[in-house]
Amino acid sequence: MPRYEGYKDSQEDWIGSIPTHWKERKLKHLFYEKKHTPNMELSCGSISFGEVVEKDDEKIPLSTKKSYQEVCVGEYLVNPLNLNYDLKSLRIGLSEINVVVSAGYIVLKNYKGISREYFKYLLHRYDVAYMKLLGSGVRQTINFGHIANSILLCPPIEEQTAIATYLDRKTAQIDRAVQIKQQQIDLLKERKQILIQNAVTRGLNPHAPLRDSGVEWIGEIPAHWEVRRSKFVFTQRKELARKDDIQLSATQAYGVIPQDVYEDRIGRKVTKVTLHLEKRKHVEIDDFVISMRSFQGGLERAWAQGCIRSSYVVLRPLEKISAGFYAYLFKCSRYISALQTTANFIRDGQDLNFENFSLVDLMIPPIEEQDAIAKHIETQSAKIDQTIALQQQQIERLKEYKVTLINSAVTGKIKVPGVVDNREAAA
């Protein structure tokens, strides 16, 4: 992208150098705080990632809504509460709807002579790069006085309009590209689920003769496979923790792994249990652990020996099995749905117990087939995961490009198409 011919120092670190003919103005000379205006006729709203959105009125008591204030189309909404709580979300948005919002929010109206769309983009940059540094205290909260003297940029109105128009077009293109790649990721994930489901229920030989399993969730299976109740394949391991057992974490993302390894992967510490370790349950490699919220698919394969909290159920196989095969089977959506039917009611947070698990029938391929199926799924899934990772990297690059493009355009680091430099205009 071309640059302007001349630049000057803005004296503001978050802005840097700006085109020579651009002006710097205090925020209070461009915007003023709107007087608190109740309006019970409007729906409730809030700000979410830089956009003003509606909220469910039914969840807001009337007594609370009476204290809410109006924000209308063309006004800016600022969330100045707990800035240290969320450093990622955009906290300033140009409203495209009429709603009432918490009295703790700041509503800004602009003076005449500026492009609202340009300042929508500039204020996003101001929000991320500067506003979150303001305020103090445990709950880092600010008011209009904290931001009133902040320095903002004010290009000529024609340039404001040209920059906003350009960014509207380019960001829409980027958002569409991100949307397409996300759709591709969703299709790849769906393909992976179909791959797993077909392999664990039908095997790898498409020509194998089939028979009705007699179990609704399983359907037809290869004729030589067995079907048995889970309690005849797995039993509970009730052995208590051994003295040398390490602490394990049961995770849906990584299975059952050492707590230290889990901390490294998520980048934060997890509270370790220091008392009554002897009451925890012993786990062997390739056991399965029924973890919390397991009706969402929380049967986790153990990748290490150690101990787990006593509230979990540890499953050990009663015969030789392929742990890889059953790890994929237990994550299959049809199997999870079958588990959910074993309870009288399903609610978030409900725990699965051994009795629920034992009510679901399992298909039992020969052990050689179990191993082959697990290896096939692992190989094909790795290829799909690699493609997904590539798409996700491209999405992140597009998002980074979008942020860089906006920041460069609104601070004059680039000259967008349609902007005419002063010298060009004079010529």
Secondary structure by P-SEA (a helix, b strand, c coil): cccccbbbbccccccccccccbbbbccccccccccccccccbbbbbbcccbbbbcccccccaaaaaabbbbcccbbbbbcccccccccccccccccccccccccbbbbbbcccccaaaaaaaaaaaaacccccccccccccccccccccbbbbbccaaaaaaaaaaaaaaaaaaaaaaaaaaaaaaaaaaaaaaaaaaaaccccccccccccccccccccccccbbbbccccccccccccccccccccccccccccccaaaaaaaacccccccccccccbbbbcccbbbbccccccccbbbbcccccccccbbbbbbcccccaaaaaaaaacaaaaaaaaaccccccccccccaaaaaabbbbbccaaaaaaaaaaaaaaaaaaaaaaaaaaaaaaaaaaaaaaaaaaaaacccccccccccccccc
